[in-house]
Amino acid sequence: MQQYSSLPEQNSQVDTRTKLLTSIEQLRADLWLECTLNKLQSRLNDCLLSTCTTEAEIFQTVVNELNSALKVGEVAIANFAPQETVGKICYASGSSSRLISNAVKKQQLSLQQTINIENLHQLENQQPPNAWRLASDFGGFASWLIIVTELEQPSSESLKAPQVKLTSKLMARAANQCAVALAQLRQIKSLQECSQHLESFNQQLERTNQLKNQFLANTSHEIRTPLSSIIGFTQLLLAQGYDPARERHQEYLNIIQSSGKHLLALINDILDLSKIEANQLEVQWETVNVLTLCRNVFALLKEKAANKNLKLCLEVDPNITTLVADSLRLKQMLLNLLFNGIKFTTTGSVGLKVDIKGEFMYFTVWDTGAGICKENQTELFQPYFQITNTATSRDEGTGLGLAVTQKLVEIHSGWLKVESKVNQGSRFTIVLPLTQEQADGEEGVETFRGNVSTEDEGNGGNLYSTSSSKILLVEDDFPNAKLIKTYLEKLGYQVTWVKNAAEMWQALTELQPAVILMDVYLPGENGLKLVQQLGENQQYKTIPIIAQTAMAMKGDREICLAAGVNGYISKPIDLPLLATLVAKYSKLGHGA
């Protein structure tokens, strides 16, 4: 009988058992690796979900979780500033010091300990590696993950041999998770900042929308009020038949004129703010007689102050003579502040004090009115903002007066300050330099503005009468044409009115006018093109042309002058100023 040895069978069983145990240990090591990484990822996710997480918390979480998993040595993170070769250990897993000695010279690994970048490169390149690059350019720093372990002598209380072999893999993947978490944190912070900016923008937008709605409501009310007077009293005059001798009819006309001026002031406030914000406001520098200007301003206030039984006080330093400024805009600034003083004062007085301190002139408008609380003072110069006025039954104006005033002061290289206490009145002070740089402009170009000071009103009369002068008026709007024609004929001019280009050319074949008053917007034709055509015609090129137009924005005057007009006046037409222009150019026309 053949006999077989049982030894090989026994060896085979031993080998199988050994391989099985090895496989189990490897599976346990793999499971340990994945569990450790999953736990780390879970901790990082918790950090990211927190609204106040920082990169420091991310780094410390990585250090703590790896140290807990490895149970030997220490884990640390070193940060390097841009372009620096020496960094610091910023995050460590334990308080005791360890020594890096495997591949580099002995060096302590403790919190705030400096470390050289060359040492980290050596630790990164050794086998197995002891350093891994974490992230770059996060917060301006480059970061490294470092481990110091005693992997050669694993014990039952520390890592098993298969786990030791996976340590490098664990550290590399943990470094990647940390880098991803840092990138996600950056995105979260960016989104949070965007959200905050968006929230702030939405609040500002809502505030602006509220102010806009308030502005539209106030403006609608303010515009309809004078329009109601204009239309209503005009209807009364039409119904009763106008009689210049009747005192009541003269009263109606005064109301119509006053309402029209109020309506124009509202529109000018809106246009002025638009021009200023678009850097299109035109400033005319001149030497202003300060005392005369202040007296003219007070002449416009007398009626309003008298209606409320308020005393007006004007105090001008006797040493003050002149100031370089735009007189129209300076008057506008003072009127805005003084009208506000009257508006918010029920009893007492409103005044203006002017004095000089050094190289500056101070215009202080004061009142004994309701005063302004601190909260409202912060928003006082915002467009459309209005303080509730207990002195009247409603809020008046557009809320643009102070905003325009402040911007006009700044254009004059000055500043505006306010002092006020509730129930103790207010003081607004305009501070202007005594001299100004001459504004840019073409020399030799004469500028005429649609508004003139009150002292010039009423000077039309027969002073400009030139009965032999023939005027050709080109205007398609009947009310405007009727107004200009009636006014100039009362001054002794012969006015021929035409409504379009065809009628203009026909009229020119029958008369040789001394002046042509040209509207710019005509039906089917541009008035400026007609001006150019007239300039190219030998027969008509010497006739002076005055543009009378609603084109009143910055650059419009220049556009008209460039087209060849001799003079310019904006609508609504100031009749005395129109008389001055017509008298001047009609003489030139006859001379030509």
Backbone torsions as a table, in degrees:
resi	resn	phi	psi	omega
1	MET	NA	134.8	-179.7
2	GLN	-81.1	133.2	-179.8
3	GLN	-111.8	144.7	-179.5
4	TYR	-119.6	141.9	178.3
5	SER	-76.1	141.1	178.7
6	SER	-89.7	-4.3	-175.7
7	LEU	-61.1	-46.9	179.6
8	PRO	-59.7	-35.8	179.8
9	GLU	-65.0	-41.0	177.9
10	GLN	-65.0	-42.8	177.7
11	ASN	-60.6	-39.2	-179.6
12	SER	-62.6	-40.8	179.5
13	GLN	-65.9	-40.6	178.3
14	VAL	-61.5	-45.0	179.9
15	ASP	-61.0	-42.3	-178.9
16	THR	-63.2	-42.1	-179.7
17	ARG	-64.2	-40.5	179.9
18	THR	-63.4	-44.8	179.8
19	LYS	-63.5	-38.3	-179.6
20	LEU	-64.9	-43.9	178.4
21	LEU	-63.0	-39.4	178.2
22	THR	-62.3	-43.3	179.5
23	SER	-63.4	-40.5	179.1
24	ILE	-63.6	-44.5	178.4
25	GLU	-61.3	-38.4	179.6
26	GLN	-67.4	-40.0	177.9
27	LEU	-64.0	-40.0	177.8
28	ARG	-63.7	-40.6	178.2
29	ALA	-64.4	-42.9	178.1
30	ASP	-62.6	-41.6	179.2
31	LEU	-64.6	-41.1	176.0
32	TRP	-58.9	-42.6	179.4
33	LEU	-61.2	-50.2	-176.0
34	GLU	-68.2	-39.9	178.4
35	CYS	-63.0	-43.3	179.2
36	THR	-60.8	-45.3	-179.3
37	LEU	-67.4	-38.6	178.4
38	ASN	-64.9	-41.2	178.5
39	LYS	-64.9	-41.8	177.6
40	LEU	-61.7	-44.5	-179.9
41	GLN	-62.8	-38.6	178.6
42	SER	-63.1	-42.7	178.6
43	ARG	-65.1	-40.1	178.3
44	LEU	-65.2	-39.4	177.9
45	ASN	-62.5	-40.4	177.3
46	ASP	-61.3	-40.4	177.8
47	CYS	-61.4	-45.2	-176.8
48	LEU	-66.6	-28.8	180.0
49	LEU	-74.7	-18.8	178.1
50	SER	-74.4	139.3	-174.7
51	THR	-75.3	-17.3	-175.8
52	CYS	-118.2	24.4	-179.9
53	THR	-66.6	143.1	175.5
54	THR	-121.0	169.4	177.0
55	GLU	-63.0	-28.8	178.4
56	ALA	-61.6	-39.8	179.2
57	GLU	-68.6	-36.0	176.8
58	ILE	-61.7	-49.7	-178.9
59	PHE	-60.1	-46.4	-176.5
60	GLN	-66.7	-34.3	177.1
61	THR	-62.9	-44.2	178.9
62	VAL	-61.2	-46.9	-179.0
63	VAL	-60.4	-46.9	-177.0
64	ASN	-65.5	-43.5	-177.2
65	GLU	-67.8	-39.8	179.6
66	LEU	-68.4	-40.5	179.0
67	ASN	-63.1	-39.5	179.1
68	SER	-65.1	-35.2	-178.6
69	ALA	-77.7	-38.2	-175.0
70	LEU	-80.4	-36.1	176.8
71	LYS	63.5	1.5	175.5
72	VAL	-133.7	155.4	176.4
73	GLY	64.2	-159.3	179.4
74	GLU	-137.5	151.4	175.5
75	VAL	-115.6	140.0	-179.2
76	ALA	-146.8	163.5	175.6
77	ILE	-128.6	129.8	178.6
78	ALA	-110.1	138.4	178.4
79	ASN	-113.7	139.7	179.2
80	PHE	-122.8	130.5	173.9
81	ALA	-69.6	156.0	-179.1
82	PRO	-54.1	134.0	175.8
83	GLN	68.5	5.7	179.4
84	GLU	-92.0	146.4	179.5
85	THR	-103.8	-5.9	177.8
86	VAL	-123.9	127.9	-180.0
87	GLY	-120.9	-171.2	-179.8
88	LYS	-130.3	148.7	171.8
89	ILE	-76.0	109.3	-174.3
90	CYS	-98.5	-23.7	-178.4
91	TYR	-138.9	127.2	-179.7
92	ALA	-137.0	155.9	-174.2
93	SER	-90.6	-12.6	-178.1
94	GLY	-144.8	169.8	-178.0
95	SER	-92.1	-23.8	-177.9
96	SER	-79.8	155.3	-178.5
97	SER	-87.6	144.5	171.7
98	ARG	-120.1	163.1	179.9
99	LEU	-113.7	129.6	170.8
100	ILE	-85.2	115.2	-174.5
101	SER	-140.7	-3.5	-176.3
102	ASN	-66.3	-51.1	-172.7
103	ALA	-119.2	-9.9	-178.1
104	VAL	-130.7	170.7	178.6
105	LYS	-63.6	156.2	-175.2
106	LYS	-57.5	131.7	-179.6
107	GLN	-149.3	135.4	-179.8
108	GLN	-72.6	146.6	176.8
109	LEU	-118.7	89.9	-179.1
110	SER	-139.9	160.7	-176.2
111	LEU	-57.1	135.3	-179.0
112	GLN	69.8	5.0	176.8
113	GLN	-73.5	136.7	177.5
114	THR	-75.8	152.4	179.4
115	ILE	-146.2	141.6	-176.2
116	ASN	-87.9	142.0	179.9
117	ILE	-62.8	-31.9	178.9
118	GLU	-63.8	-38.1	178.2
119	ASN	-63.6	-38.8	179.3
120	LEU	-67.0	-37.4	176.8
121	HIS	-62.9	-39.4	178.6
122	GLN	-66.0	-41.7	177.7
123	LEU	-65.4	-32.6	179.5
124	GLU	-70.4	-34.7	-172.9
125	ASN	-92.7	-10.9	-179.9
126	GLN	-74.6	166.5	178.7
127	GLN	-120.0	122.4	-10.5
128	PRO	-72.3	156.0	-178.2
129	PRO	-69.3	152.2	176.2
130	ASN	-119.0	7.7	178.8
131	ALA	-147.0	142.2	-179.4
132	TRP	-136.7	137.9	178.7
133	ARG	-73.6	123.7	-176.6
134	LEU	-88.5	-62.3	-175.5
135	ALA	-156.1	158.9	177.5
136	SER	-129.4	149.0	175.1
137	ASP	61.2	27.0	170.9
138	PHE	-95.3	112.2	-175.4
139	GLY	68.2	18.8	178.8
140	GLY	84.9	5.2	-176.9
141	PHE	-116.4	154.2	168.4
142	ALA	-105.6	134.4	-174.2
143	SER	-121.1	148.4	179.7
144	TRP	-130.4	140.5	173.9
145	LEU	-98.7	127.8	-174.2
146	ILE	-124.4	143.1	175.5
147	ILE	-132.0	138.2	173.2
148	VAL	-123.8	111.4	-175.4
149	THR	-132.3	165.3	173.8
150	GLU	-111.2	68.0	-171.6
151	LEU	-72.8	-17.7	-174.9
152	GLU	-72.9	-22.8	-174.2
153	GLN	-127.3	68.0	178.5
154	PRO	-67.3	142.9	176.9
155	SER	-119.5	171.5	-179.0
156	SER	-64.8	-20.4	-179.6
157	GLU	-91.3	-7.5	-179.4
158	SER	-116.6	-126.9	-176.7
159	LEU	-94.5	146.4	170.0
160	LYS	-79.0	160.7	-177.8
161	ALA	-56.0	-45.4	178.6
162	PRO	-61.5	-33.4	179.0
163	GLN	-68.7	-36.3	177.9
164	VAL	-59.6	-40.6	-178.5
165	LYS	-67.0	-26.6	-179.2
166	LEU	-91.1	-1.4	-176.5
167	THR	-60.7	-44.1	179.9
168	SER	-61.8	-39.7	178.5
169	LYS	-65.3	-41.4	178.0
170	LEU	-59.6	-47.3	-177.7
171	MET	-64.3	-40.5	-179.8
172	ALA	-64.1	-44.0	-179.5
173	ARG	-71.4	-35.2	176.6
174	ALA	-64.4	-39.4	176.6
175	ALA	-61.1	-39.4	179.1
176	ASN	-66.8	-42.7	178.0
177	GLN	-61.2	-40.3	179.2
178	CYS	-63.1	-44.2	-180.0
179	ALA	-62.6	-41.5	178.6
180	VAL	-64.1	-42.6	179.7
181	ALA	-62.4	-39.9	178.3
182	LEU	-63.8	-41.5	178.5
183	ALA	-64.7	-41.2	178.3
184	GLN	-65.8	-38.1	177.7
185	LEU	-61.9	-39.8	177.8
186	ARG	-61.7	-43.0	178.5
187	GLN	-64.1	-42.0	180.0
188	ILE	-62.0	-45.7	179.6
189	LYS	-61.8	-40.3	179.3
190	SER	-63.5	-43.2	178.8
191	LEU	-65.5	-38.0	178.0
192	GLN	-63.6	-41.7	178.3
193	GLU	-64.9	-42.2	177.8
194	CYS	-61.6	-40.9	179.5
195	SER	-63.4	-41.5	178.5
196	GLN	-65.1	-43.2	177.5
197	HIS	-62.8	-40.6	-179.5
198	LEU	-65.5	-41.3	178.5
199	GLU	-63.3	-43.5	177.8
200	SER	-63.2	-41.6	179.0
201	PHE	-63.4	-42.1	180.0
202	ASN	-63.7	-39.5	177.7
203	GLN	-64.3	-42.4	178.7
204	GLN	-65.8	-39.6	179.1
205	LEU	-64.0	-42.2	178.8
206	GLU	-63.2	-42.1	178.5
207	ARG	-63.1	-43.9	178.6
208	THR	-62.6	-40.2	-179.9
209	ASN	-65.0	-40.1	176.8
210	GLN	-63.0	-44.3	178.9
211	LEU	-64.0	-38.5	179.3
212	LYS	-63.0	-46.7	180.0
213	ASN	-62.5	-40.4	177.6
214	GLN	-64.2	-41.9	178.9
215	PHE	-61.7	-45.8	-179.3
216	LEU	-63.0	-41.4	179.7
217	ALA	-64.3	-46.8	-179.6
218	ASN	-64.8	-43.6	-178.2
219	THR	-64.9	-41.2	177.8
220	SER	-58.8	-44.0	179.5
221	HIS	-65.2	-45.4	-176.8
222	GLU	-64.6	-38.4	-178.6
223	ILE	-73.7	-40.2	-178.2
224	ARG	-67.6	-30.2	-178.0
225	THR	-63.6	-55.2	177.7
226	PRO	-67.6	-32.1	177.4
227	LEU	-62.7	-38.1	178.0
228	SER	-60.7	-42.6	178.7
229	SER	-65.7	-44.6	-178.6
230	ILE	-60.1	-50.1	-177.0
231	ILE	-69.2	-42.9	-176.7
232	GLY	-64.7	-49.3	-178.7
233	PHE	-70.1	-28.4	174.4
234	THR	-65.6	-41.2	177.2
235	GLN	-63.1	-38.5	177.2
236	LEU	-61.3	-44.6	179.7
237	LEU	-62.7	-41.0	179.8
238	LEU	-65.7	-39.0	-177.2
239	ALA	-71.2	-38.3	-175.9
240	GLN	-87.4	-18.4	-175.2
241	GLY	83.5	114.9	-172.8
242	TYR	-67.5	129.6	177.8
243	ASP	-130.5	108.4	-177.7
244	PRO	-57.1	-25.1	-176.2
245	ALA	-79.5	-15.9	-177.3
246	ARG	-82.3	123.8	-177.1
247	GLU	-61.5	-36.2	-179.3
248	ARG	-64.6	-37.3	179.4
249	HIS	-66.6	-36.8	175.9
250	GLN	-64.4	-37.3	176.6
251	GLU	-63.3	-42.7	178.0
252	TYR	-58.5	-44.8	-178.1
253	LEU	-64.7	-38.8	178.0
254	ASN	-63.0	-39.5	178.1
255	ILE	-65.6	-42.7	179.1
256	ILE	-60.8	-45.2	179.9
257	GLN	-64.7	-43.7	179.6
258	SER	-63.3	-42.1	179.1
259	SER	-65.7	-37.8	177.8
260	GLY	-64.2	-40.4	178.8
261	LYS	-67.1	-37.4	177.7
262	HIS	-64.2	-42.8	178.7
263	LEU	-62.6	-41.6	178.1
264	LEU	-64.1	-38.8	179.2
265	ALA	-63.3	-39.7	177.8
266	LEU	-62.1	-45.8	-179.4
267	ILE	-65.2	-38.9	-180.0
268	ASN	-64.6	-38.0	176.9
269	ASP	-58.2	-46.4	-179.0
270	ILE	-64.5	-45.2	-178.8
271	LEU	-68.0	-38.8	-179.9
272	ASP	-61.6	-45.4	179.9
273	LEU	-62.8	-40.8	178.7
274	SER	-63.5	-41.4	179.3
275	LYS	-65.8	-43.4	-178.6
276	ILE	-63.1	-47.3	-178.0
277	GLU	-65.4	-27.0	177.5
278	ALA	-92.8	7.0	-179.4
279	ASN	57.6	41.8	-176.0
280	GLN	-121.5	9.9	-178.7
281	LEU	-77.1	132.5	-178.7
282	GLU	-92.3	129.0	-179.1
283	VAL	-115.8	132.0	-179.8
284	GLN	-110.8	102.6	-178.7
285	TRP	-76.2	136.4	177.4
286	GLU	-158.7	165.9	177.1
287	THR	-85.7	118.3	-172.9
288	VAL	-104.8	131.2	171.4
289	ASN	-77.9	107.2	-170.2
290	VAL	-64.1	-46.9	-177.5
291	LEU	-62.3	-43.9	179.7
292	THR	-62.7	-43.8	179.9
293	LEU	-62.4	-43.2	-179.8
294	CYS	-63.4	-39.9	178.4
295	ARG	-65.0	-38.1	177.6
296	ASN	-65.2	-38.4	177.0
297	VAL	-62.3	-45.1	-178.3
298	PHE	-67.3	-28.4	176.9
299	ALA	-63.0	-31.2	179.1
300	LEU	-79.3	-14.3	-175.9
301	LEU	-96.4	-17.9	-170.0
302	LYS	-54.9	-46.1	-175.6
303	GLU	-65.2	-45.7	-179.5
304	LYS	-62.5	-43.8	-179.7
305	ALA	-65.5	-40.1	-179.4
306	ALA	-64.3	-35.7	179.5
307	ASN	-63.8	-24.5	180.0
308	LYS	-108.9	9.7	-179.7
309	ASN	56.3	40.0	179.1
310	LEU	-100.6	144.0	177.6
311	LYS	-89.6	134.3	177.0
312	LEU	-101.6	131.8	-178.1
313	CYS	-124.0	126.9	176.8
314	LEU	-122.4	124.4	-179.8
315	GLU	-132.6	112.2	-178.9
316	VAL	-119.7	127.5	178.1
317	ASP	-54.2	126.6	-177.4
318	PRO	-61.3	-19.1	179.0
319	ASN	-81.1	-9.0	-177.8
320	ILE	-82.7	129.3	177.1
321	THR	-119.2	-70.1	-173.4
322	THR	-129.7	166.0	177.9
323	LEU	-147.1	139.9	175.3
324	VAL	-85.8	114.7	-177.5
325	ALA	-163.1	178.2	169.5
326	ASP	-89.7	109.5	-172.7
327	SER	-61.2	-39.1	-179.3
328	LEU	-64.2	-43.9	-178.4
329	ARG	-71.9	-35.7	177.1
330	LEU	-64.2	-41.9	177.6
331	LYS	-62.9	-39.8	179.2
332	GLN	-62.8	-42.4	178.9
333	MET	-61.0	-49.2	-177.5
334	LEU	-65.3	-40.6	179.1
335	LEU	-63.6	-42.1	179.1
336	ASN	-57.8	-45.5	-177.8
337	LEU	-71.2	-40.9	-178.5
338	LEU	-70.6	-39.3	176.3
339	PHE	-62.7	-38.3	176.6
340	ASN	-63.7	-41.4	178.3
341	GLY	-59.2	-44.4	177.9
342	ILE	-65.7	-39.9	-177.8
343	LYS	-60.7	-40.5	-174.4
344	PHE	-100.3	13.4	179.8
345	THR	-119.3	126.9	179.9
346	THR	-98.4	-35.1	178.3
347	THR	-139.8	154.7	177.3
348	GLY	107.6	-130.0	-173.3
349	SER	-148.7	163.3	175.9
350	VAL	-132.7	137.2	-175.8
351	GLY	-146.1	169.5	177.0
352	LEU	-132.3	127.2	176.2
353	LYS	-120.0	131.5	-178.5
354	VAL	-123.3	124.9	175.4
355	ASP	-147.3	174.3	-176.8
356	ILE	-118.1	135.9	172.7
357	LYS	-133.3	108.0	-178.4
358	GLY	65.5	-125.0	-177.9
359	GLU	-96.9	17.4	-176.1
360	PHE	-128.3	150.1	175.3
361	MET	-109.9	133.9	-175.9
362	TYR	-109.4	122.8	174.4
363	PHE	-109.8	106.4	-177.4
364	THR	-107.7	116.8	176.7
365	VAL	-100.4	122.7	-177.3
366	TRP	-127.0	159.0	177.0
367	ASP	-149.6	167.6	177.5
368	THR	-108.9	33.3	-173.8
369	GLY	-85.5	-153.9	-171.0
370	ALA	-70.9	-21.6	-177.4
371	GLY	78.0	173.4	-175.2
372	ILE	-131.5	129.7	179.4
373	CYS	-72.7	160.5	-177.1
374	LYS	-58.1	-40.2	-177.7
375	GLU	-60.5	-43.9	-179.8
376	ASN	-72.9	-28.2	-179.7
377	GLN	-62.7	-29.6	-179.0
378	THR	-70.9	-23.6	-177.3
379	GLU	-111.6	6.4	-170.2
380	LEU	-57.7	-36.3	-173.2
381	PHE	-101.6	13.5	175.5
382	GLN	-78.8	137.4	178.7
383	PRO	-57.3	139.3	174.7
384	TYR	77.3	-5.9	-178.9
385	PHE	-76.2	133.1	178.5
386	GLN	-131.6	138.5	174.7
387	ILE	-87.3	136.2	177.3
388	THR	-61.3	126.8	-174.1
389	ASN	-102.9	107.8	177.3
390	THR	-78.9	-10.2	-178.7
391	ALA	-79.3	-16.2	178.1
392	THR	-129.8	171.8	-177.8
393	SER	-81.1	-8.2	-178.3
394	ARG	-156.0	166.9	174.9
395	ASP	-80.9	127.5	-178.5
396	GLU	-104.4	155.8	174.1
397	GLY	84.9	180.0	-176.5
398	THR	-98.4	-9.6	-175.2
399	GLY	80.9	16.8	-177.1
400	LEU	-108.5	-13.7	-172.2
401	GLY	-57.0	-50.0	-178.0
402	LEU	-70.8	-35.8	177.5
403	ALA	-62.4	-44.4	177.6
404	VAL	-65.1	-42.4	-179.5
405	THR	-60.1	-46.8	-180.0
406	GLN	-60.7	-42.2	-178.6
407	LYS	-69.0	-35.6	176.5
408	LEU	-65.9	-38.7	176.8
409	VAL	-61.6	-43.6	-179.7
410	GLU	-64.9	-36.6	177.2
411	ILE	-63.2	-30.0	177.5
412	HIS	-85.4	13.4	178.9
413	SER	63.3	28.4	179.1
414	GLY	-117.6	-164.4	177.3
415	TRP	-147.7	161.1	-176.7
416	LEU	-124.4	129.7	179.4
417	LYS	-128.5	154.9	-176.8
418	VAL	-129.9	140.0	172.8
419	GLU	-130.6	127.8	-176.9
420	SER	-158.4	146.4	172.5
421	LYS	-133.6	142.4	-178.1
422	VAL	-58.7	130.5	179.2
423	ASN	67.3	11.1	179.1
424	GLN	-125.4	12.6	176.4
425	GLY	85.7	179.0	-177.2
426	SER	-137.6	156.4	175.9
427	ARG	-134.5	117.4	174.2
428	PHE	-108.4	126.7	-177.5
429	THR	-120.2	121.7	172.9
430	ILE	-95.1	124.2	179.3
431	VAL	-112.7	118.1	-177.4
432	LEU	-124.3	142.6	173.0
433	PRO	-67.9	150.1	-176.4
434	LEU	-68.7	-27.2	179.9
435	THR	-127.5	157.4	-179.3
436	GLN	-132.2	152.3	171.4
437	GLU	-68.9	138.7	179.8
438	GLN	-62.9	129.8	-179.5
439	ALA	-67.9	151.6	178.1
440	ASP	-65.7	142.9	177.0
441	GLY	177.8	164.0	-178.7
442	GLU	-82.7	128.5	177.7
443	GLU	-70.2	142.6	177.1
444	GLY	85.9	-4.4	178.7
445	VAL	-93.6	122.8	-177.0
446	GLU	-87.6	134.8	-177.7
447	THR	-112.9	131.4	175.2
448	PHE	-122.9	129.8	-178.5
449	ARG	-103.7	154.3	-176.6
450	GLY	-70.2	-16.5	179.2
451	ASN	-116.8	136.4	175.6
452	VAL	-124.6	162.4	-177.8
453	SER	-69.9	157.3	-174.2
454	THR	-62.8	-24.9	-178.4
455	GLU	-69.7	-15.4	179.5
456	ASP	-90.3	-12.4	-175.3
457	GLU	-71.4	147.6	176.5
458	GLY	83.2	6.4	-178.9
459	ASN	-94.8	7.0	-178.6
460	GLY	-62.4	-71.5	173.6
461	GLY	39.0	-151.3	179.8
462	ASN	-86.9	1.4	-179.4
463	LEU	-58.8	-33.1	-176.4
464	TYR	-103.1	7.9	-174.8
465	SER	-64.7	125.9	176.2
466	THR	-138.8	82.8	-168.2
467	SER	-59.7	-25.6	-177.2
468	SER	-84.7	-7.3	-175.9
469	SER	-81.3	131.4	177.3
470	LYS	-103.7	131.1	-177.7
471	ILE	-115.4	132.3	174.1
472	LEU	-104.7	116.1	-179.1
473	LEU	-102.2	117.9	177.5
474	VAL	-106.2	102.9	-173.8
475	GLU	-153.4	126.5	-177.8
476	ASP	-90.3	-15.4	-178.3
477	ASP	-89.7	120.6	-173.5
478	PHE	-62.6	-49.2	-178.8
479	PRO	-58.9	-44.4	179.5
480	ASN	-64.4	-43.1	179.6
481	ALA	-62.9	-43.3	179.5
482	LYS	-61.9	-41.8	180.0
483	LEU	-62.0	-51.1	-176.8
484	ILE	-65.0	-44.3	-178.2
485	LYS	-62.8	-46.3	-179.1
486	THR	-62.7	-44.1	-177.1
487	TYR	-66.0	-46.6	-177.9
488	LEU	-68.9	-34.3	178.7
489	GLU	-68.1	-32.6	176.2
490	LYS	-67.2	-24.2	177.0
491	LEU	-86.2	-2.8	175.3
492	GLY	103.3	5.2	179.3
493	TYR	-84.9	153.4	172.7
494	GLN	-99.2	111.2	-172.9
495	VAL	-107.9	123.9	173.0
496	THR	-104.9	123.4	-176.1
497	TRP	-105.4	126.6	174.4
498	VAL	-126.5	152.5	-171.9
499	LYS	-102.8	-12.9	-176.0
500	ASN	-154.7	-179.5	-176.0
501	ALA	-65.5	-41.9	-178.3
502	ALA	-60.4	-44.6	-179.8
503	GLU	-67.6	-31.6	178.7
504	MET	-64.5	-49.4	-178.8
505	TRP	-62.5	-37.3	178.3
506	GLN	-65.0	-42.4	-179.4
507	ALA	-64.7	-35.3	-178.1
508	LEU	-68.1	-20.9	177.0
509	THR	-76.9	-15.7	-175.1
510	GLU	-108.9	-17.3	-179.9
511	LEU	-147.2	158.5	176.6
512	GLN	-114.8	91.8	-174.6
513	PRO	-71.4	153.0	174.8
514	ALA	-77.3	-31.0	-179.1
515	VAL	-146.0	144.5	171.6
516	ILE	-112.5	124.6	173.6
517	LEU	-95.6	111.6	-170.1
518	MET	-110.9	121.1	169.5
519	ASP	-78.5	147.7	-176.7
520	VAL	-85.2	-40.6	-178.3
521	TYR	-97.7	108.1	179.7
522	LEU	-122.0	152.4	-178.4
523	PRO	-62.4	117.9	176.9
524	GLY	74.1	7.5	-176.5
525	GLU	-152.9	148.1	175.6
526	ASN	-98.8	123.7	-177.4
527	GLY	-59.3	-31.8	-179.3
528	LEU	-70.3	-31.7	175.3
529	LYS	-67.4	-36.1	176.5
530	LEU	-65.0	-38.0	177.6
531	VAL	-60.5	-44.7	179.2
532	GLN	-64.0	-40.3	179.1
533	GLN	-65.7	-38.0	177.1
534	LEU	-65.2	-38.6	179.4
535	GLY	-67.6	-24.4	180.0
536	GLU	-87.3	-8.2	-178.5
537	ASN	-96.7	120.8	-176.6
538	GLN	-57.8	-31.5	-175.3
539	GLN	-75.1	-29.4	-172.5
540	TYR	-116.3	-4.4	-171.0
541	LYS	-67.8	-17.0	179.9
542	THR	-89.3	-5.2	-178.8
543	ILE	-77.2	123.0	177.6
544	PRO	-64.2	141.7	-179.7
545	ILE	-123.8	129.3	175.7
546	ILE	-110.6	122.3	175.9
547	ALA	-80.5	121.7	173.7
548	GLN	-118.0	109.7	-165.1
549	THR	-149.3	159.3	174.0
550	ALA	-85.8	0.8	173.9
551	MET	-72.3	102.6	-172.9
552	ALA	-129.7	14.1	178.5
553	MET	-88.2	168.7	-179.3
554	LYS	-59.6	132.8	178.7
555	GLY	95.3	-18.4	-178.5
556	ASP	-66.5	-41.0	178.0
557	ARG	-61.2	-43.6	-179.9
558	GLU	-62.6	-38.9	178.4
559	ILE	-61.4	-43.3	-179.8
560	CYS	-66.6	-43.7	179.3
561	LEU	-63.8	-38.1	179.3
562	ALA	-65.8	-28.9	179.5
563	ALA	-74.8	-15.8	175.1
564	GLY	119.6	5.6	179.0
565	VAL	-73.9	155.2	179.2
566	ASN	-92.4	-33.7	180.0
567	GLY	-136.0	165.8	-175.7
568	TYR	-146.0	134.7	174.2
569	ILE	-144.6	135.9	-176.3
570	SER	-97.0	153.9	175.7
571	LYS	-86.2	150.1	0.2
572	PRO	-67.5	139.8	-172.7
573	ILE	-68.4	128.3	170.7
574	ASP	-87.7	110.0	-170.6
575	LEU	-62.2	-46.2	177.2
576	PRO	-58.7	-38.6	178.3
577	LEU	-67.0	-38.6	176.3
578	LEU	-60.9	-42.4	179.3
579	ALA	-61.1	-39.9	179.3
580	THR	-62.2	-46.1	-179.1
581	LEU	-64.9	-44.7	-178.7
582	VAL	-64.1	-41.1	179.4
583	ALA	-62.7	-42.9	-178.8
584	LYS	-64.2	-50.1	-173.5
585	TYR	-81.3	-22.1	175.9
586	SER	-68.6	-35.0	175.8
587	LYS	-66.2	-40.8	177.5
588	LEU	-63.7	-38.8	-178.6
589	GLY	-64.8	-41.5	178.3
590	HIS	-67.5	-36.3	179.8
591	GLY	-64.9	-33.4	-179.6
592	ALA	-71.0	NA	NA
